[in-house]
Structures are given as structure tokens and as C-alpha cells.
Amino acid sequence: MKNWTKNITSAAVAVAMSGSLLATSAQAGELTVYTALEEEEIASYVEAAKTAMPDVELNVLRLSTGKLGARLLAEADNPQADVIWGWAVTAMMDPQVLALLESYKAKGADVLGKEFRDPEDRWFAPIGYMGAFCVNTARLEQKNLPMPKSWADLKDPAFKGEILMPDPNSSGTGYLHVNAVLQSNGLEKGWGVLTDVDPNMAQYTSSGSKPCKAARAGEYAVGISLAFTAMKSIEDGYPLAMVFPEGGVGYELEASGLMASSDNKSDAKRFLDWTMTKEAQALYGKFKALITIPGVETSEAAAKAGLPSDISSILAPVNFAESAGRQKDIKKEWKERFGR
């Protein structure tokens, strides 16, 4: 890429992206990929992609949703990425971001419903993520707290200092939760719900998964976070319950697209094609609670953790065009109301 050192990796995934895993010949192609996917899944995806594309070196930079968007816009006059991979569609639909993308219909993407791909093929979303309350059952018992089933339950003064939630200005997970509350209840009532819960918040984090990880460690009773992190935590044996709040669970689509400025569009298209292959789909079933590809089932661990077979029965009525169009105003108002 232009004026860029391509060996960029998130510290959290550096091991997965370097060394023997990505050893390639001197003549191999390179791709710079920006992603907001969770660290736990990136390494598995990259290992499988490497098997399918051994001649391509993948340099992956993992950033939170908000930071990835800020970086893209800061680099707009001199883009550095070849591919955007697994990024919140409400962020991808920003007109300034769409202007950086080139239309490309990945092989197999035509099986996706029209709500899961851009009409001009600038993005497609085979996967997504859902929100959930990560509730530490041992801490509930220790503190004699009730099991929360809704946002309204979290306003109980007994939960003061026992709740963590992501900041929607830096975390896509934070925004999907806020957006779901507002779209499910309407703006006036929705802001009232968030205002009622705010006094009990111990902290607003920059990471979407951190609240769940802190809750599973017993540091807090409730982490408003991701279903994926909750499922993995339960599978790993933590004393955690995954709760989908009554009234509708927030969710987000994870979109991918081709950067118009890429110097290696051939390999970039190969990578995007790979994300729709059977091999990739098998991994989605392992990691994702929300898969938009028809016929792909979620994991046994997801079912054991409490994910219903009919996910649509718990999802909030999210309008993504509305989510994208008003997110700047929502984030600004949230910061004015709750920023710390």
C-alpha cells in the first residue's frame, strides 16, 4: 500500500498473524485488512484463510468499531487498507466510508437476503453479533442480588456499582445496546430507561467484550456485552449466565468490502470470496450467534449456553438505515447525558 509499512498487527493478535502461520515466499502477495472482529475468532479465521490462500500474506489490524472508523476517515486522502472485514454495518453505511469502497459481489454472496448486502455491492454481511447480559451467578448469590431479566431490572439500587457497559462512542457493541433500547421503546422512553440505569454503572468501557470478561472474573455482577463472549465464557466453565433482555436484544451485522484504493484487488477479491466458502461458514457456526447465510447452524455450545433455535424471537426491531443515519446524533446525546 501507499507509503505504508504493511506488517501491522494488533498486539492482541500478533502471534496469530505472524511467524509460521503467515510465512510466505518473497514473491507472495500481501493484503492489509482492517477488522473489528473479536480477537478470539480472528486467529481461527486467518489460519483457515491461509490454508486456502498460501501465497498471500495477511496483515491484519484489529480495532474497535469506533476506532476503525476514525482511522479510515483520517486516512481518507491516502487509504492504507485493501479490505474492510467484519465491521459494523451501521458504521460501514456512513457515506464517507461508502465513498472509499468499490462495488464487488463476492462469490456466493447472492445467497444472502437483500437486507444483508448493499444494493450496489459495496458491502455484504454473512455474520453478525448480538448483545447479551453476562451475569455472574456466583456474585449474584454472594451479593444477594436478583437475576436481571430486563433493562428495567438493572435500575434496582441493589445493582449500584455492579454493572459495566461499553461506551457507544468507541464500541459498536455499546451502540447496538443503546440503539436497541431506543428503537424498541422510542426515543423519549428509551432515554429514560438508560437514565434510570446510569446511576448503577460502575464504568463505561471502550471494549465491547470487556464487560463480560470482567463479570465472568467476578469483578462485577453484570456485564452488558456480547453473546459470543458470554457463550465462550460459559463453555470455558465460568459461573456465568447469558441473559437476553426482555423487550428485544440489540444486534449488528458485520460487513466486509473492497477498498477502491487497493493495490492488490485480485487477492483482496479472493479473500472476500473466501469469507463465503464452506470452510469459513463452518467457523462461523463455531463462533457466531448470528449467521445470515441460509442453512448454517450455530454451535452446540451456543445452544447449551441458552441461545434459542429461533433467534428472531428475541431480536429487537432494528432498522439499520435508521441506525446508521442517526448514530452521530445518538452518540453525541449519549455523551452529553452519560459521558464520564
C-alpha positions as CSV (number, residue, x, y, z in Angstrom):
1,M,0.0,0.0,0.0
2,K,0.9,3.6,-0.3
3,N,3.7,4.9,2.0
4,W,2.9,2.2,4.5
5,T,4.7,-0.5,6.4
6,K,2.4,-3.4,5.9
7,N,3.4,-5.5,8.9
8,I,0.7,-4.1,11.0
9,T,-1.0,-6.3,13.6
10,S,-2.9,-5.7,16.7
11,A,-0.8,-6.7,19.7
12,A,-3.6,-9.0,20.8
13,V,-3.4,-11.0,17.5
14,A,0.2,-10.6,16.6
15,V,1.1,-14.2,17.4
16,A,-1.7,-15.4,15.2
17,M,-0.8,-13.1,12.3
18,S,3.0,-13.7,12.3
19,G,5.6,-16.4,12.5
20,S,5.0,-19.8,10.8
21,L,1.3,-19.1,10.4
22,L,1.9,-16.4,7.8
23,A,5.2,-17.4,6.5
24,T,5.1,-16.8,2.7
25,S,7.5,-16.6,-0.2
26,A,9.2,-13.3,-1.1
27,Q,7.0,-13.2,-4.2
28,A,3.7,-13.7,-2.4
29,G,1.1,-11.1,-2.5
30,E,0.1,-9.0,0.6
31,L,-3.1,-7.7,1.9
32,T,-3.7,-5.2,4.6
33,V,-7.0,-5.9,6.3
34,Y,-8.8,-3.8,8.9
35,T,-11.3,-5.6,11.1
36,A,-13.4,-5.2,14.2
37,L,-13.9,-8.9,14.7
38,E,-13.2,-10.3,18.2
39,E,-9.7,-11.4,18.9
40,E,-10.7,-14.9,19.8
41,E,-12.1,-15.6,16.3
42,I,-9.6,-13.8,14.2
43,A,-6.8,-16.3,14.6
44,S,-9.0,-19.2,13.6
45,Y,-10.3,-17.4,10.5
46,V,-6.8,-16.4,9.4
47,E,-5.4,-19.9,9.8
48,A,-8.2,-21.2,7.6
49,A,-7.8,-18.4,5.1
50,K,-4.0,-19.1,5.0
51,T,-4.7,-22.7,4.1
52,A,-6.9,-21.6,1.2
53,M,-4.5,-18.8,0.1
54,P,-1.0,-19.9,1.0
55,D,0.5,-17.4,-1.4
56,V,-1.0,-14.3,0.3
57,E,0.3,-12.7,3.4
58,L,-2.5,-11.2,5.5
59,N,-1.5,-8.2,7.7
60,V,-4.5,-7.7,10.0
61,L,-5.1,-4.7,12.2
62,R,-7.9,-5.2,14.8
63,L,-9.5,-2.1,16.1
64,S,-12.8,-1.4,18.0
65,T,-15.6,-0.3,15.8
66,G,-15.3,3.4,16.6
67,K,-11.5,3.5,16.3
68,L,-11.6,1.7,13.0
69,G,-14.0,4.3,11.6
70,A,-11.8,7.1,12.9
71,R,-8.8,5.6,11.3
72,L,-10.5,5.1,7.9
73,L,-11.6,8.7,7.8
74,A,-8.2,10.0,9.0
75,E,-6.6,8.1,6.1
76,A,-9.3,9.0,3.5
77,D,-6.8,11.0,1.4
78,N,-4.3,8.2,1.5
79,P,-6.1,4.9,2.3
80,Q,-4.0,2.1,3.7
81,A,-6.3,-0.9,3.8
82,D,-7.1,-3.3,1.0
83,V,-10.1,-4.9,2.7
84,I,-12.6,-4.0,5.4
85,W,-13.6,-7.2,7.1
86,G,-16.3,-7.8,9.7
87,W,-17.1,-4.2,10.6
88,A,-20.4,-2.9,12.0
89,V,-22.8,-2.2,9.0
90,T,-24.1,0.9,10.7
91,A,-20.6,2.3,10.5
92,M,-20.0,0.9,7.0
93,M,-23.1,2.8,5.8
94,D,-21.5,6.2,6.6
95,P,-21.5,8.0,3.2
96,Q,-17.8,9.0,3.8
97,V,-16.9,5.3,4.2
98,L,-19.1,4.1,1.3
99,A,-17.2,6.5,-0.9
100,L,-14.0,4.6,-0.1
101,L,-15.4,1.3,-1.3
102,E,-15.6,-0.4,-4.7
103,S,-18.5,-2.5,-5.8
104,Y,-17.7,-6.2,-5.8
105,K,-20.1,-9.1,-5.4
106,A,-18.2,-11.9,-3.6
107,K,-18.7,-15.4,-4.9
108,G,-21.6,-16.9,-3.0
109,A,-22.9,-13.6,-1.7
110,D,-26.0,-13.9,-3.8
111,V,-27.5,-16.3,-1.3
112,L,-27.7,-13.5,1.3
113,G,-31.0,-11.8,1.7
114,K,-31.2,-8.2,0.4
115,E,-31.1,-6.8,3.9
116,F,-27.7,-8.4,4.3
117,R,-25.9,-6.8,1.3
118,D,-25.6,-3.4,-0.2
119,P,-27.8,-2.8,-3.4
120,E,-24.6,-1.6,-5.1
121,D,-22.5,-4.5,-3.8
122,R,-20.2,-2.2,-1.7
123,W,-20.6,-4.4,1.3
124,F,-22.1,-7.8,2.3
125,A,-22.7,-9.3,5.8
126,P,-22.7,-13.1,6.2
127,I,-22.4,-12.8,10.0
128,G,-23.3,-10.5,12.9
129,Y,-23.2,-10.2,16.6
130,M,-25.8,-9.9,19.3
131,G,-25.8,-8.3,22.7
132,A,-26.5,-10.0,26.0
133,F,-26.2,-9.5,29.7
134,C,-23.3,-11.6,31.1
135,V,-24.4,-12.3,34.7
136,N,-22.0,-13.8,37.2
137,T,-24.2,-16.2,39.2
138,A,-21.7,-16.7,42.0
139,R,-21.6,-12.9,42.6
140,L,-25.3,-12.6,42.5
141,E,-25.6,-15.2,45.3
142,Q,-22.8,-13.5,47.2
143,K,-24.4,-10.1,47.0
144,N,-28.0,-11.5,47.3
145,L,-29.0,-9.9,44.0
146,P,-31.9,-10.9,41.8
147,M,-31.3,-12.3,38.3
148,P,-31.9,-9.4,35.9
149,K,-34.2,-10.2,33.0
150,S,-34.6,-6.7,31.5
151,W,-33.1,-3.3,31.4
152,A,-35.7,-2.1,33.9
153,D,-34.4,-4.7,36.4
154,L,-31.0,-3.0,36.3
155,K,-32.3,0.2,37.8
156,D,-32.7,-1.6,41.1
157,P,-30.4,0.3,43.6
158,A,-29.0,-3.1,44.7
159,F,-27.0,-3.1,41.5
160,K,-25.2,0.1,42.2
161,G,-21.6,-0.3,41.1
162,E,-22.2,-3.8,39.9
163,I,-22.7,-3.1,36.1
164,L,-20.3,-2.5,33.3
165,M,-21.3,-1.4,29.8
166,P,-19.4,-0.3,26.6
167,D,-19.3,3.3,25.6
168,P,-21.2,3.6,22.3
169,N,-18.8,6.3,21.1
170,S,-15.9,3.8,21.0
171,S,-17.7,0.4,20.8
172,G,-20.1,-1.0,18.3
173,T,-21.4,-3.3,21.0
174,G,-22.2,-0.3,23.1
175,Y,-24.0,1.4,20.3
176,L,-26.1,-1.7,19.4
177,H,-27.3,-1.9,23.0
178,V,-28.2,1.8,23.1
179,N,-29.8,1.7,19.7
180,A,-31.9,-1.4,20.6
181,V,-33.3,0.3,23.7
182,L,-34.1,3.5,21.8
183,Q,-35.7,1.7,18.8
184,S,-37.6,-0.7,21.0
185,N,-39.0,1.9,23.3
186,G,-39.0,5.1,21.2
187,L,-36.5,7.9,21.9
188,E,-38.2,9.6,24.9
189,K,-38.9,6.4,26.8
190,G,-35.6,4.8,25.7
191,W,-33.5,7.6,27.0
192,G,-35.5,7.3,30.2
193,V,-34.5,3.7,30.6
194,L,-30.9,4.4,30.0
195,T,-31.0,7.3,32.5
196,D,-32.6,5.1,35.2
197,V,-29.8,2.5,34.8
198,D,-26.9,5.0,34.7
199,P,-26.5,5.6,38.5
200,N,-25.7,1.9,38.8
201,M,-23.0,1.8,36.2
202,A,-19.5,1.3,37.6
203,Q,-17.9,2.2,34.3
204,Y,-18.4,2.6,30.6
205,T,-15.6,0.7,28.7
206,S,-14.1,1.2,25.3
207,S,-14.2,-2.5,24.6
208,G,-17.4,-4.5,23.8
209,S,-16.2,-7.7,25.3
210,K,-14.5,-6.3,28.4
211,P,-17.7,-6.0,30.5
212,C,-18.4,-9.7,30.0
213,K,-14.8,-10.7,30.8
214,A,-14.9,-8.6,34.0
215,A,-18.2,-10.1,35.0
216,R,-17.0,-13.7,34.4
217,A,-14.0,-13.0,36.6
218,G,-16.3,-12.0,39.4
219,E,-15.3,-8.3,39.4
220,Y,-18.9,-7.2,38.7
221,A,-22.3,-8.9,38.7
222,V,-23.4,-7.8,35.2
223,G,-21.5,-7.1,32.1
224,I,-23.6,-5.6,29.3
225,S,-21.7,-7.2,26.4
226,L,-21.7,-9.7,23.6
227,A,-23.5,-13.1,23.3
228,F,-20.4,-14.5,21.7
229,T,-18.2,-13.7,24.8
230,A,-20.9,-15.0,27.1
231,M,-21.2,-18.3,25.2
232,K,-17.4,-18.8,25.2
233,S,-17.2,-17.9,28.9
234,I,-19.9,-20.5,29.8
235,E,-18.2,-23.1,27.6
236,D,-14.9,-22.4,29.5
237,G,-16.6,-23.1,32.8
238,Y,-17.1,-19.6,34.3
239,P,-20.1,-19.2,36.6
240,L,-21.9,-17.1,34.1
241,A,-25.5,-16.9,32.8
242,M,-26.3,-15.4,29.4
243,V,-29.4,-13.2,29.6
244,F,-31.2,-11.8,26.6
245,P,-33.1,-8.7,27.9
246,E,-36.8,-8.8,27.5
247,G,-38.2,-6.3,25.0
248,G,-35.6,-7.1,22.3
249,V,-31.9,-7.8,22.0
250,G,-29.6,-5.4,20.1
251,Y,-27.7,-6.9,17.2
252,E,-25.4,-5.7,14.5
253,L,-24.3,-7.0,11.1
254,E,-20.6,-7.5,10.4
255,A,-19.9,-6.2,6.9
256,S,-17.0,-6.7,4.6
257,G,-16.0,-4.7,1.5
258,L,-13.2,-3.9,-1.0
259,M,-11.3,-0.7,-0.7
260,A,-11.3,1.2,-4.0
261,S,-7.7,2.3,-3.5
262,S,-6.3,-1.3,-3.0
263,D,-3.1,-2.0,-4.9
264,N,-3.9,-5.7,-4.8
265,K,-7.6,-6.1,-5.8
266,S,-7.1,-9.6,-7.2
267,D,-6.1,-11.1,-3.8
268,A,-8.5,-8.8,-2.0
269,K,-11.3,-10.3,-4.0
270,R,-10.0,-13.8,-3.4
271,F,-10.1,-13.1,0.4
272,L,-13.6,-11.7,0.2
273,D,-14.7,-14.8,-1.8
274,W,-13.1,-17.0,0.9
275,T,-15.3,-15.4,3.6
276,M,-18.4,-17.0,1.9
277,T,-16.9,-20.5,1.5
278,K,-18.0,-23.7,3.3
279,E,-14.7,-23.6,5.3
280,A,-15.5,-20.1,6.5
281,Q,-19.1,-21.0,7.2
282,A,-18.0,-23.9,9.4
283,L,-16.0,-21.5,11.6
284,Y,-18.9,-19.0,11.7
285,G,-21.0,-21.8,13.2
286,K,-18.4,-22.2,16.0
287,F,-18.0,-18.5,16.9
288,K,-21.1,-16.6,15.8
289,A,-24.5,-16.3,17.4
290,L,-25.9,-14.6,14.3
291,I,-25.3,-16.0,10.8
292,T,-27.2,-14.7,7.8
293,I,-26.2,-17.5,5.4
294,P,-29.1,-19.8,4.9
295,G,-28.6,-23.3,6.4
296,V,-25.6,-22.6,8.6
297,E,-26.3,-23.7,12.2
298,T,-24.7,-22.3,15.3
299,S,-22.6,-24.4,17.6
300,E,-23.7,-26.9,20.3
301,A,-22.0,-24.7,22.8
302,A,-24.3,-21.8,21.8
303,A,-27.4,-24.0,22.4
304,K,-26.1,-25.1,25.8
305,A,-25.5,-21.5,26.8
306,G,-29.1,-20.7,26.1
307,L,-29.2,-19.4,22.6
308,P,-32.7,-20.1,21.3
309,S,-33.1,-22.0,18.0
310,D,-35.3,-19.2,16.6
311,I,-33.1,-16.1,17.2
312,S,-35.6,-13.8,15.5
313,S,-37.9,-14.3,18.6
314,I,-35.5,-12.3,20.8
315,L,-34.1,-9.7,18.5
316,A,-35.1,-6.0,18.8
317,P,-36.8,-4.4,15.8
318,V,-33.7,-2.8,14.4
319,N,-33.8,-0.6,11.3
320,F,-30.2,-0.4,10.1
321,A,-30.7,2.5,7.8
322,E,-32.1,4.5,10.7
323,S,-29.3,3.2,13.0
324,A,-26.7,4.5,10.5
325,G,-28.4,7.7,9.7
326,R,-28.8,8.9,13.3
327,Q,-25.8,7.3,15.0
328,K,-23.8,10.6,15.2
329,D,-26.7,12.4,16.9
330,I,-27.3,9.4,19.3
331,K,-23.7,9.2,20.3
332,K,-23.5,12.9,20.8
333,E,-26.5,12.9,23.0
334,W,-25.3,9.8,24.9
335,K,-22.0,11.5,25.7
336,E,-23.8,14.7,26.9
337,R,-26.0,12.6,29.2
338,F,-23.7,9.9,30.4
339,G,-20.1,10.7,29.4
340,R,-17.6,10.3,32.2
